[in-house]
Amino acid sequence: MAAATATLPIGAALGARSAESKVAFKDSPEAEVVRRCQAGDEDAFRLIVERHQSKVFSIIYRIVRNRNDAEDIAQQVFSKIYFSIKGFDFRSSLITWMYKITVNECYDYLRKQKVRKLVYESDMGVDDERTMENSSLAAETRAPIDVKTEKRDYLMKILSKVSEEERVLLIQKEVEGLTIDELAEMTGLNENTIKVKLFRARQKLVKAAAKFGTVRA
């Protein structure tokens, strides 16, 4: 099988692997759990939640970087999965389908946060702005920041220089370990577009790192 695949063009080989994975999932034990869930089996849904809740939470937390919000989003994700699973057509694996729902919920959260921030800032008066500035100055005079906190803030500064879409793609590729082929399937973008977006995002990170300098080891 490996020899036969090696003789195929790259696109055909990827297509063959994708087709094989779909067939494999349809015949997998988890697919049977999905079918039970689609038939209204509550225990089957609980099993899906137990198997995937930690992975879903991890994905969300890496994107939104707030534990309380990540927990709320995770609940929304599984609520959507519960009401949408009857429409799951087995054309992808369950985790790929769940990943799409999870990332879309994170995008919605980030968009809402941006709107809230704009409304909040537009309502701030001059005195409010001065109070915030004074608070920031006071914070700078406090005891030295913990190294872990400094590293986290440094990373957030770096990541703030890329768009929401680029940040999610970077996390999916570099942290979650997804392939370009899998990213294309999840996002609906073609592979070349994803490669270009990742390349530009990495360039932005390098420039931002040069601007902010290094962080303490």
C-alpha positions, 0 to 999 in steps of 0.5 A: 500500500505504501509503495502504491501511494508513493507513486501517486501525485501529492494531491491524489495521495492526500485525497486517498488518505482523506478518503481512507480516514472517512471510511475508517471513521464510519466503521469505528466504534466512535461512529457507532456512539455517534449513531446512538446519539443521533437516535436520542441516546443520552448516555451516548452523548455523555460519553462523547462529552467525557471523551472530548471535553478536555481537548475542547477546553484546551483548544478554547483556552489557548485561543481566548486565554481566559479560564472562566470564559473558556468554560462558558464557551465549552458549555456553548460548544457542547450545547451546539453539538447536542442540538446539531449532531443529528446533522452530522453526516460522517464525511469527516471524523467527529473530532474534525467536526467538533473542532470546527464548531469550537473554533467558530464559537471562539471567533464569535467570542472574540468578535463580541469582546472587540465590540464590548471594548469599543463600546466601553472605550467610547463611553470613557471620559477624560477622568476615567482615562486618567484614572486608568493611566495612573493605575498603570503607572502605579502598577509599574512601580510595584515589586518585580513581576513574576517571571512566568507572568512576564513570559505570559504577558510577553507572549500576549503582546507578540500574539496581539500583532497578528489578526484573530484568524492568523492567531487561530491558524498558528495555534491550530498548526503549531500547538494542536499539530494540525496539517495544512490539509486538515486546516483546509478542510476545517476552514474551507480555505485552499492550502496555498492560502493557508500557507501564505497566511501562516507565513505572513503571521510568522513574519509578524511574530518575528518583527514583534519579537524584535520590537519588544526585545527578549524576556527574562529566562 
